[in-house]
Amino acid sequence: MGEGETGRQAWRGRAAEWLPRGGVLSDGAWRARHRGICVLLWLHAIVLSVASVLSQQSLAHGAADASAVGWLALAATTPRFGRRLRSASATLGLMTSSALVVHLTGGLIEAHFHFFVMVAVVALYQAWLPYLLGLAFVVAHHSVVGTIAPHAVYNHAAAADNPWLWGLIHGAFVLAESAACLVYWRASEAAVDRERAARVEAETAHRELADAQALSGVGSWEWDQVTQAVTWSEQLYALAGVDPDFFTPTIEGFLELVHPEDRERVAGLLRKVADGSGSLDYECRLLRPDGEIRTIHALGEVAVDLRGGHTGMRGTCHDVTDRKKLEDAITRMALEDPLTGLANRRVFSDRLDEAVVRASSAGRVCAVLFIDLDGFKVVNDTHGHAAGDAVLTDVARRLRSSVRQGDTIARLGGDEFAVLCEATDLDAVAETAARIEEELSYVAVIDGQRVRVSASVGFATADRAGSPDTLLRRADEAMYASKSRADDQPETAGVPVSAPGAPPARLVEDLDAALDQQQFWLVYQPIVDLASEQRLGVEALIRWMHPARGLLNPADFIGPAEVSGQILPIGEWALRSACDATARLAPDTYTSVNISGRQLGLRGLAAMVADALDASGLPAERLVLEVTETAIVADLDNAVARLGELKELGVRIALDDFGTGYSPLTHVRSLPVDILKIDRTFVRNVEHSEEDRAIVRGVIEIANRLDLRTVAEGIETPDQLEALRELGCESGQGYLWTWPVALDEALHAAR
């Protein structure tokens, strides 16, 4: 491309910047201007017809002049014609009117100014077609008509003798006059461009604000206290569940949406700020028209005018319903048993401590009832865990109906329950125990089959002597004594509670014999990666083949073994056996072994673990020791010290049954753990229960923030597996792959 062509393109570009684009009027603006121009055109048609008669023209001549303008006016006002045709018709009509004015005045020079005015009128269209058509008409009229009938166009000889020259001269003057029109036209387009850009920018900002509010669940509002007008953002309408077409926001209308239990408090806050004092910062519930309850966090600040006067308020409402649900779920997880809704072991222990202190200072009697279901293992093994859960839930309901309103009922774990009674006496406690045994002796129907449910109850009382732990242990002993009786009567440990106690002597003897006669054995359950379902490790689980009672699960003997101290040799045997059995496994497969609370209190625990690793040849990094949160909380400082010693060996620590107790929410950050095991009670309904999903999501988020791995326990169905995958859980175990089985079978079940 040559320099000349480049220069011409640059010149055309600059000219395009200076000249108006044309055709930018909106339909509404164009119609308004066109309507005014058409009125002017029709007036010309009427006036010209009258002027023709007054100038002594023939009637036919006058009618012809008027009809020419009239037909063009009619075309300009016909709606079915487009903008271009209608504006062109109006332009030709106005220019024809100018030509007739010049003609009727005999070419009077002053009459030519009519063309100047009409060109300015046509420029109102701000479009090139009518504008250029008007200029072309002026030049053509002065040149062509000036040649054919010069005295009809010009009233001086020079123009009549040279009409083309004077046509161009007149055209040049009209063009010069129209320069002002072009300047106005271009300035108007610039103003329109700025207005449209501002409107687009405002609409974009409004849309982005609405999108941001929708994403964050935040709606905004303004309250003009001068006019009492209240305005809401789109998101606030959506949050409140009302249609902006049928709901006018007012302070009274907002209060009608506030939950009745919160309404008086919120109304008081609004009255306070209306008086000019303070700002708004509160939470309340909204009862939406569809019946849904949402929780909002409202913030507001005072709006002032230039003189500092109080004119109203503006603020936001944030939907915090999901956050509140998660907080409530975590609180319940910390304080309640998730299956039954009863108090958990930690809460029961805290209330027992307080009750014993009150009993000691006031001379009152408090009592603990320990309840254990008879044969519950058979229900689980025969009908499955879902049936077992149904029995436990029903037992909790029956317990609530059997005790006083102020008594504390707790599920301690498994099929064990406890009741704390304050300000009572021995007779009242005995009556309560008998009532519980009677209420829990019934037949349940599970999957169409009748299942006998019964319970053993033991209780102990305390007044001025004894510790909470001793009181609970004595009630446990009394329960075991009741279980061994044939008359099904509740057993009391008596008073005072300071005498030492232990599990039944027969059970202690059986545990000793089990160790000597090798009645214990280990089964294994694979731990798999949920994404690939590849085996990551195995968990070793102890079983007891009792010569008289048959196969026993840990729930049947670990508790008494903890009390008697026999858990120490049993736990050491389990650890050494698991290390020996799994040392030969693939280098990427780890072994997980449970450590009891009693073992965690041993100062020589780390040395025993180190010796087991050395003897088996199992690398320390392939050993995971699982500790329950209850065992840690029992003596937190000592537990942290023991876990730290174990970590120095290179083993990993897993926090078992996470979420079923109280402490991890406050202490997990300080614990030297590597893995959080999500308890099966939250996994069981994770695909159906939004609350359980929220709890599992919360546990996974805690683990992610602390850089810990997660293992979900009790995965039984593909739906549970998929739900856990979606929530981001990394690994898990459960019956979906296999029951706890021999090591070779466990390795074959998950590869």
Secondary structure, DSSP 8 states (H G I E B T S, - for coil): --HHHHHHHHHHHHHHHHS-------HHHHHHHHHHHHHHHHHHHHHHHHHHHHTT--HHHHHHHHHHHHHHHHHHT-TTS-HHHHHHHHHHHHHHHHHHHHHHTTS-GGGGHHHHHHHHHHGGG--HHHHHHHHHHHHHIIIIIHHHSHHHH-SSHHHHH-HHHHHHHHHHHHHHHHHHHHHHHHHHHHHHHHHHHHHHHHHHHHHHHHHHHHHHTEEEEEEETTTTEEEE-HHHHHHHT--TTT----HHHHHHHB-HHHHHHHHHHHHHHHTT---EEEEEEEE-TTS-EEEEEEEEEEEE-TT--EEEEEEEEEE-HHHHHHHHHHHHHHHB-TTT-SB-HHHHHHHHHHHHHHHHHHT--EEEEEEEEETHHHHHHHH-HHHHHHHHHHHHHHHHTTS-TT-EEEEEETTEEEEEE-S--HHHHHHHHHHHHHHT-EEEEETTEEEEEEEEEEEEEESSS--HHHHHHHHHHHHHHHHH-SS---EE--S-S-S---S-HHHHHHHHHHHHTT-EEEEEEEEEETTT--EEEEEEEEEEEETTTEEE-GGGTHHHHHHHTTHHHHHHHHHHHHHHHHTTS-TT-EEEEEE-HHHHT-TTHHHHHHHHHHHHT--GGGEEEEEEHHHHHHTHHHHHHHHHHHHHHT-EEEEEEETSSSTHHHHGGGS--SEEEE-HHHHTTTTT-HHHHHHHHHHHHHHHHTT-EEEE----SHHHHHHHHHHT--EE-STTT--SB-HHHHHHH--
